[in-house]
Amino acid sequence: MSFTLMSTAFKYGERIPKKYTCDDVDISPPLQWSNIPAGTKSLVLIMEDPDAPIGVFTHWVLYNITPDKTELPENVPKTLVVEGIGMQGVNDFGRVGYGGPCPPRGHKPHRYFFRLYALNTVPNIKQRASKDEVLRIIKNNIIGTAEYMGTYSR
């Protein structure tokens, strides 16, 4: 069975509900995963928009997720340390935690990719790390990747 990531809030490739965007309460959607690879010691979640005018825009960096977790609840607190879950880095809005879809008005729908990386280690990553810092540290320890995508336009 393959490592999978999904959400009960929207189907793969479909529109992300407004409440998970900057046009509403801007909370993180619920996410669930299954079949993590054997030997997984920690997980990393990164959410990106490759369709942003400035290039790939990072919306969420969450790392050192314990491998016994199989889901994230809706509305993960926007704190450096999320009790029982892991640590959050800085997104491209310059804030810690989740920053929902917020594409420029009039753009075609942007795609938002949630990628969950299974690691064979618990990496030593500083607080407030950026996506680039996290990916540089974990690149040689990724043993599986699961992906889920939603779209949004304004």
N, C-alpha and C positions, 0 to 999 in steps of 0.2 A: 504494500500500500504506500502511496506517495504522501509526503509531507504536504499538508494543505492548510490554507488560511481562508477564513470566510467571515462574513458579518450577517447578522440577522436584520440589520437596518436597511440594507440594499443588496440587490443581486449584482454579481460580477458584471462590470461594464455598464451598469445602469446609473441613473442620476443619484447622487448622494443627497439625502434629505436636507432641507434648508437648516434645520436646527443644528447640524454639524458644521455649519459654515459661518463666515463673518457676517452674513446677512441675518443671523438670528443669535442664539445663545452661544454658538461656537464651542460646543463640547465634543469630546472625542466619541466616535461611534463604538458600540460593542464589537469586539473581535473574538473569534474562537479559532483554535487550531487543533490539528490531530496528526498522529503518526510522526512525531518528532524522531529524527534519526537516533539510532542506538549510540550511546556514548556522548549525548548532548549534556554539556555542563552548564550552559547558559544560553539565553536568547537575546537577540537585538531586533528591535522594530524601527524601521525608517519609513516615513511617508514623504513622497516627493511628487512634484508637478513638473514633468518634462516639457510642458507646453507654455511655460511662463515666458514673457517677453525677454527677460534677462537671462534665460537659460534655465537649467534645472533649479527649482525652488524647493527647499526643504521645509516641510511643515511639522515634522515630529521626529524626535530622536529619543528612543527609550532603550536602555541597555541594562545588562546584568539582571535580566528577567530570569527567575529561577525555573529550571526545567520541569518542575512539578506543576507549574501553571499551565492551564489549557485554554485560558481566556482572559480578556481584559474587559472589565465592565464599562458601560457607558459612563462618560464624564470622569475620566482619570484625572485626579487633582493636578493642577499645574504647579507642582512643587519639585524641587531638586530630587528629593528622595520620596518615593511613593511606597509607603509601608506595605510590606507583603508582596510587592511587585518588582521594583527595581529603581533605577536612577534615570533622570531625564536630562537630556542635553538642551542646547540652545538651537532654536529653529531660525530660519532666515528672516523672521519678523524681529529677531533679536530678543525673543522671550523664551523662557523655560517651558517645556511641555508642548501640548498640542496647539496648533494654530490651524484652523480649518480652511477649506477652500475659499479663495477670495480673488478670483480672476478679474482682470479689468472688464468693465461693462462693455458689451458689444462684441466681445471675443467669441469665437466658436467654443463649444464645450472643451474644457481642459480635462485631461486624464490625471487621476490621482492614484498613485501606486503605493500600496502598503506592502512592504517586504519584510518578512520575518526570517532572520538568519539564525540557524542552529550552530552553536560553537562547541568545540571539544575542549574548551577551557573557560575559566571565569577571568576575563581580561582585567587588567588594572587600568581603568579609565578614569581620568580626573572628573570632578564635578564640572558641570556646564560645558561639556565637550560638544564640539560641532560634529555634524555628519562626517565631514572629511577626516577629522581626528579619529572618530570611532572606526570608520572603514579602514583607515591605515593600520590601526592597531589589530583589528580582527581578521584582516585579509587572508592570513595564512592558517586560520583556525576555523574557517567556515566548512561545515560538513553537510549542510543542507540549506535550501532556500525555498520559502513558500511565498506566493504573491497573490494579491487581491487588488482589483482596480475598480474605481468608480469615477463618474464624471460630474462636472458641475459647470454651469455658465450663469451669468447674471444679466 
